[in-house]
Amino acid sequence: MAKTIRTLSALLLAAFILIAGNGLQATLLSVRGNIEGFPLSLIGLLMSAYFFGFILGCRYAPHLVKRAGHIRAFTALASVASASALAHAMAVEAGVWIGLRAVTGFCLAGLYMILESWINETATNETRGSILAVYRITDLTAVTVGQLLLASADPAHFTLFAVVSILISLALVPVALTTAAAPQPISNAALDLRKILRISPLAAAGCFAVGAANGAFWAVGPVFVQRLGYEISLVAAFMSAVVIAGAASQWPLGFASDRVDRRYVIIAVAAACAASGVALGLAGGQAAALLLTGGVAFGFFAMPLFGLAIAHANDRAEPDEYVSLNAGLLLLYGAGAVAGPVIAPLIMQGAGAGALFFYTSGVYSLLALFGLYRLTQREGVSEDHREDFVSVPRTSPGVFEMNPHLEPDEAVEKKIEDNAEAR
């Protein structure tokens, strides 16, 4: 295993740098848009545009990789994403930024898919779980670092945009120098909604709800803190607290869901998300410690929900369905993340900054109620047929091929089938 990690070290370093840069950019644009006086609706559209581009990237970036190869495609996509980061600082116009965010979303989807397919290429059934765990730790640590970087310079100036561009460009270096074997062609992600609903309506609703609620949080959460009169340093601390709490809760909540009917855990966690959102909405403008405590509670429950929904879907699916099913659920998450950042700012404009978390509470309350309804429609999965919870990042469909419950030959066969369907 240690030898495998050493082989992957260059790719993991590239992923860390790339995720940190992307995490910083998302928060920076929300903060800078608020400083520039952009309407909340336009700030929300920035995140919607990113996920619109992300969905297109999941669908079409594999064609670029197939045509140009992994390294050249990675170089092209990273160069465009790096240039896009600088272009934000050169043209501070909401319309331009929305277009640039769509381009960035497309590029990042392709970049993540390339890295993850490369990482998965070295995995065996014995090492896949450990590799995914290391990659998940890399992802969560990088997102946290990205949030903390916000406090390193004035977001009203050029510096942080340059930092984002530098980070994305630096991600090219480990990829160019890696000795890992070139991976198999990347398969296109497709959304088969009928199949997803047949396997698990609750997982489908859960992934869409997480996208709608958490997408809104990432879009205007920094603005929520700003408009309550707090300093930029507290914006960075608040966003980091949410991520760290979410990282800390992945495994205990996942462990609990492996021991009981996973639907009960999803319902309880969704209800806790709703309660923590109400608390955060009411805590606005109070002491900084109270705000951070609310952020910890929200992150603790909201961040693992996507993984719980994925695990619930896998409980009811066959192993050879995992990759395509999970990729479809990721696209459902993306669809929710397109809608949520549009809806939440409209509510905030009429009801104030705290209404962001009243909105997320509403979304998660509906999810909890739907979960209660689903309890009456179908028997639970027995413990013998329940797969262990696996914490997964929401980076690209390629990450699901690292699922430790998927046999290597099944993963290859599924990839070949997906490529044949795409042709």
C-alpha positions in Angstrom: 0.0 0.0 0.0 2.8 2.4 0.9 4.4 1.8 -2.6 1.0 2.5 -4.2 0.7 5.8 -2.3 4.2 6.8 -3.3 3.3 6.1 -7.0 0.2 8.2 -6.6 1.9 11.0 -4.6 2.3 13.3 -7.7 -1.3 12.9 -8.6 -2.5 13.4 -5.1 -0.4 16.6 -4.8 -1.9 17.8 -8.1 -5.4 17.1 -6.7 -4.6 18.9 -3.5 -3.3 22.0 -5.3 -6.3 22.1 -7.7 -9.0 21.6 -5.1 -7.4 24.2 -2.8 -7.4 26.7 -5.7 -11.0 25.9 -6.7 -12.2 26.2 -3.1 -10.5 29.6 -2.7 -12.0 30.8 -6.0 -15.6 29.9 -5.1 -15.5 31.8 -1.8 -13.5 34.7 -3.2 -15.9 35.4 -6.0 -18.9 35.5 -3.5 -17.0 37.9 -1.2 -15.7 40.1 -4.1 -19.1 40.1 -5.8 -20.6 41.4 -2.5 -17.9 44.1 -2.2 -18.6 45.2 -5.8 -22.3 45.5 -5.0 -23.5 42.7 -7.2 -27.1 41.8 -6.4 -27.5 38.6 -4.4 -29.3 37.0 -7.4 -26.2 37.5 -9.6 -23.9 36.2 -6.9 -26.0 33.1 -6.7 -25.9 32.7 -10.5 -22.1 32.4 -10.3 -22.4 29.1 -8.5 -25.2 28.0 -10.7 -23.1 28.7 -13.8 -20.2 26.7 -12.3 -22.4 23.6 -11.9 -24.0 24.1 -15.3 -20.5 24.0 -16.7 -19.6 21.1 -14.4 -22.5 19.0 -15.8 -21.4 19.7 -19.4 -17.9 18.8 -18.4 -18.9 15.5 -17.0 -20.7 14.8 -20.3 -18.3 16.1 -22.9 -14.8 16.5 -21.4 -14.1 12.7 -22.0 -14.2 13.4 -25.7 -11.4 15.9 -25.3 -9.3 13.3 -23.4 -10.0 10.6 -25.9 -8.8 12.9 -28.7 -5.8 14.6 -27.1 -4.7 12.1 -24.4 -4.7 12.6 -20.6 -1.6 14.9 -20.2 -2.4 17.2 -23.1 -6.1 17.4 -22.2 -5.1 18.2 -18.6 -2.7 20.9 -19.8 -5.3 22.5 -22.0 -8.1 22.4 -19.3 -5.8 23.7 -16.6 -4.5 26.5 -18.8 -8.0 27.7 -19.6 -9.1 27.5 -15.9 -6.0 29.4 -14.8 -6.6 32.1 -17.4 -10.2 32.3 -16.4 -9.2 33.0 -12.8 -7.1 36.0 -13.9 -9.9 37.2 -16.3 -12.2 37.6 -13.3 -9.9 40.3 -11.9 -9.5 42.0 -15.2 -13.2 42.2 -16.0 -15.2 42.8 -12.9 -18.6 42.5 -14.6 -21.3 40.1 -13.4 -22.2 38.9 -16.9 -18.6 38.2 -17.7 -18.1 36.3 -14.4 -21.1 34.1 -15.0 -19.6 33.0 -18.4 -16.2 32.5 -16.8 -17.7 30.4 -14.0 -19.4 28.1 -16.6 -16.0 27.7 -18.4 -14.3 27.0 -15.0 -16.9 24.4 -14.1 -16.4 22.6 -17.4 -12.6 22.6 -17.0 -12.6 21.5 -13.4 -14.9 18.6 -14.2 -12.5 17.4 -16.8 -9.5 17.9 -14.6 -11.0 16.0 -11.7 -12.0 13.2 -14.1 -8.5 12.9 -15.5 -6.9 12.8 -12.1 -9.4 10.3 -10.6 -9.2 8.0 -13.6 -5.4 8.0 -13.3 -5.5 7.4 -9.5 -8.0 4.6 -10.0 -5.8 2.9 -12.6 -3.4 1.8 -9.9 -6.1 0.5 -7.6 -6.7 -3.2 -6.8 -9.6 -4.6 -4.9 -7.3 -4.7 -1.8 -6.1 -1.1 -2.0 -9.1 0.7 -3.5 -10.7 1.5 -0.2 -7.4 2.9 1.3 -6.7 4.9 -1.8 -10.2 6.4 -1.7 -9.7 7.3 2.0 -6.4 9.0 1.3 -8.0 10.9 -1.6 -10.9 11.9 0.6 -8.6 13.3 3.2 -6.7 15.1 0.5 -9.9 16.6 -0.8 -11.2 17.8 2.7 -7.8 19.2 3.7 -7.4 21.1 0.4 -10.9 22.6 0.7 -10.1 23.8 4.2 -6.8 25.3 3.1 -8.6 27.1 0.2 -11.0 28.7 2.7 -8.2 29.8 5.0 -6.3 31.4 2.1 -9.1 33.9 1.8 -7.8 35.7 4.9 -4.3 36.0 3.4 -4.9 39.1 1.3 -7.6 41.7 0.6 -10.3 40.1 -1.6 -10.9 43.6 -3.1 -7.5 43.5 -4.7 -5.9 41.4 -7.5 -3.7 39.2 -5.2 -6.1 36.4 -4.4 -7.1 36.0 -8.1 -3.4 35.6 -8.9 -3.1 33.0 -6.1 -5.9 31.0 -7.6 -4.3 31.1 -11.0 -0.9 30.1 -9.6 -2.4 27.1 -7.8 -4.2 25.8 -10.9 -1.1 26.3 -13.0 1.1 24.5 -10.4 -1.2 21.5 -10.5 0.2 20.9 -14.0 3.7 20.2 -12.7 3.1 16.9 -10.8 0.9 15.6 -13.6 3.5 16.3 -16.2 6.2 14.5 -14.1 4.1 11.6 -12.9 5.4 8.1 -13.6 2.0 6.5 -13.1 0.7 4.4 -16.1 -1.7 6.2 -18.4 -5.3 5.2 -17.5 -8.1 3.7 -19.6 -10.4 6.1 -21.6 -12.8 8.1 -19.4 -16.4 7.2 -19.8 -19.2 9.9 -20.2 -21.5 10.5 -17.3 -25.2 10.1 -18.1 -28.3 10.7 -16.1 -30.8 7.8 -16.3 -33.4 9.2 -14.0 -35.9 6.4 -14.5 -33.3 3.8 -13.4 -32.3 5.9 -10.3 -35.9 6.3 -9.2 -36.4 2.6 -9.6 -33.4 1.8 -7.4 -33.9 4.5 -4.8 -36.2 7.5 -4.9 -34.8 8.6 -1.5 -31.3 8.6 -2.8 -32.4 10.7 -5.8 -34.2 13.2 -3.6 -31.4 13.3 -1.2 -28.7 14.1 -3.8 -30.9 16.8 -5.4 -31.7 18.3 -2.0 -28.0 18.3 -0.9 -27.2 20.1 -4.2 -30.0 22.6 -3.7 -29.2 23.4 -0.1 -25.4 23.1 0.1 -25.0 24.7 -3.4 -26.8 27.7 -2.0 -24.6 27.7 1.0 -21.4 27.7 -1.0 -22.8 30.4 -3.3 -23.9 32.9 -0.7 -22.7 31.6 2.7 -19.8 34.0 2.6 -22.1 36.8 1.8 -24.3 35.8 4.7 -21.4 36.4 7.1 -20.3 39.6 5.3 -23.7 41.2 5.5 -24.0 40.5 9.2 -21.0 42.9 9.6 -18.3 40.4 10.3 -14.7 40.7 9.1 -13.3 38.8 6.2 -11.2 36.7 8.6 -14.4 35.4 10.2 -15.7 34.6 6.7 -12.7 32.3 6.2 -13.0 30.9 9.7 -16.8 30.2 9.3 -16.4 28.4 5.9 -13.4 26.4 7.3 -15.4 25.4 10.4 -18.2 24.0 8.2 -15.7 21.9 6.2 -13.8 20.6 9.2 -17.0 19.7 11.0 -18.2 17.9 7.9 -14.9 16.0 7.6 -15.2 15.0 11.3 -18.7 13.6 10.9 -18.2 11.5 7.8 -17.1 8.3 9.5 -19.2 8.3 12.7 -22.4 9.0 10.8 -21.4 6.5 8.2 -20.6 3.9 10.8 -24.1 4.5 12.4 -25.7 4.1 9.0 -24.0 0.7 8.5 -25.6 -0.6 11.7 -29.2 0.4 11.3 -31.6 1.0 8.4 -29.8 3.8 6.5 -33.0 5.6 5.8 -33.4 6.3 9.6 -30.0 7.9 9.6 -30.7 10.0 6.5 -34.0 11.2 8.0 -32.4 12.0 11.4 -29.5 13.9 9.7 -31.8 15.8 7.4 -33.9 16.9 10.5 -30.7 17.9 12.3 -29.6 19.9 9.2 -33.0 21.7 9.4 -32.6 22.5 13.1 -29.1 23.7 12.7 -30.1 25.9 9.8 -32.8 27.6 12.0 -30.2 28.1 14.7 -27.8 29.7 12.3 -30.5 31.9 10.8 -31.3 33.2 14.3 -27.6 33.5 15.4 -26.8 36.1 12.7 -25.3 39.2 14.2 -24.6 37.6 17.5 -21.2 36.8 19.0 -18.7 35.3 16.6 -18.4 32.2 18.7 -22.1 31.6 18.4 -21.9 31.9 14.6 -19.0 29.5 14.4 -20.8 27.0 16.6 -23.8 27.1 14.3 -21.5 26.6 11.3 -19.9 23.6 13.0 -23.4 22.1 13.6 -24.5 22.8 10.1 -21.4 21.3 8.5 -21.4 18.3 10.8 -24.8 17.2 9.5 -25.0 18.7 6.0 -21.7 17.6 4.5 -22.1 13.8 4.9 -25.6 13.6 3.5 -24.5 13.1 -0.1 -22.4 10.1 0.9 -25.2 8.6 2.9 -27.6 9.0 -0.1 -25.0 7.3 -2.3 -24.5 4.5 0.2 -28.3 4.0 0.4 -28.6 3.7 -3.4 -25.7 1.2 -3.5 -27.5 -0.9 -0.9 -30.2 -1.5 -3.5 -28.1 -1.8 -6.6 -26.0 -4.5 -8.1 -22.2 -4.0 -8.0 -22.0 -3.6 -11.8 -24.5 -0.7 -11.5 -22.5 1.3 -8.9 -20.5 3.5 -11.2 -23.3 4.5 -13.6 -25.8 4.9 -10.8 -23.5 7.1 -8.7 -22.5 9.2 -11.7 -26.1 9.8 -12.3 -26.7 10.8 -8.7 -23.7 13.2 -8.9 -25.4 14.9 -11.9 -28.6 15.1 -9.9 -26.6 16.8 -7.2 -25.3 19.2 -9.9 -28.8 19.9 -11.0 -29.8 20.8 -7.5 -26.7 23.0 -7.2 -27.8 24.9 -10.3 -31.2 25.6 -8.9 -30.4 26.3 -5.2 -28.1 29.3 -5.7 -30.8 30.9 -7.9 -33.6 30.4 -5.4 -31.9 31.2 -2.0 -30.7 34.7 -3.0 -34.2 35.6 -4.0 -35.5 34.7 -0.6 -32.6 36.5 1.1 -33.4 39.7 -0.8 -36.8 39.8 0.7 -36.2 38.4 4.1 -32.6 39.3 5.0 -29.3 37.4 5.1 -30.4 34.9 7.7 -33.1 33.6 5.4 -30.3 31.6 3.6 -30.4 29.1 6.4 -34.2 29.2 6.7 -34.1 28.2 3.1 -31.7 25.3 3.7 -33.9 24.2 6.6 -36.9 24.1 4.4 -35.1 21.9 1.9 -33.9 19.5 4.5 -37.2 19.4 6.2 -38.8 18.3 2.9 -36.2 15.6 2.6 -36.8 14.3 6.1 -40.6 14.2 5.4 -40.0 12.4 2.1 -37.8 9.9 3.9 -40.6 9.2 6.4 -43.0 8.6 3.5 -40.5 6.2 1.9 -40.4 4.2 5.1 -44.1 3.3 4.4 -43.4 2.3 0.8 -40.6 -0.3 1.0 -38.9 -2.6 3.5 -35.4 -1.7 4.6 -32.3 -3.5 3.4 -31.1 -6.2 5.7 -27.8 -5.8 7.4 -26.4 -8.7 5.4 -27.1 -6.9 2.1 -26.0 -3.5 3.3 -22.7 -2.2 1.9 -20.3 -0.3 4.2 -20.5 3.5 4.0 -17.8 5.0 1.9 -17.1 8.7 2.1 -16.7 10.1 -1.4 -15.9 13.6 -2.7 -18.2 15.4 -5.1 -15.5 16.0 -7.6 -16.3 13.9 -10.7 -18.0 10.6 -11.7 -14.5 9.1 -11.9 -14.2 9.0 -8.1 -16.9 6.3 -8.0 -14.7 3.8 -9.8 -12.6 3.8 -6.6 -15.5 2.1 -4.7 -13.9 -0.7 -2.7 -17.0 -2.8 -3.3 -16.5 -2.8 -7.0 -14.4 -5.6 -8.5 -11.6 -4.3 -10.9 -12.8 -6.4 -13.8 -16.4 -5.1 -13.3 -15.1 -1.6 -13.4 -13.3 -2.1 -16.7 -16.3 -3.9 -18.2 -18.6 -1.1 -17.1 -16.3 1.5 -18.6 -16.2 -0.4 -21.9 -20.0 -0.6 -22.0 -20.3 3.1 -21.3 -17.9 4.0 -24.0 -19.7 1.8 -26.5 -23.0 3.4 -25.6 -21.4 6.9 -26.0 -20.2 5.9 -29.5 
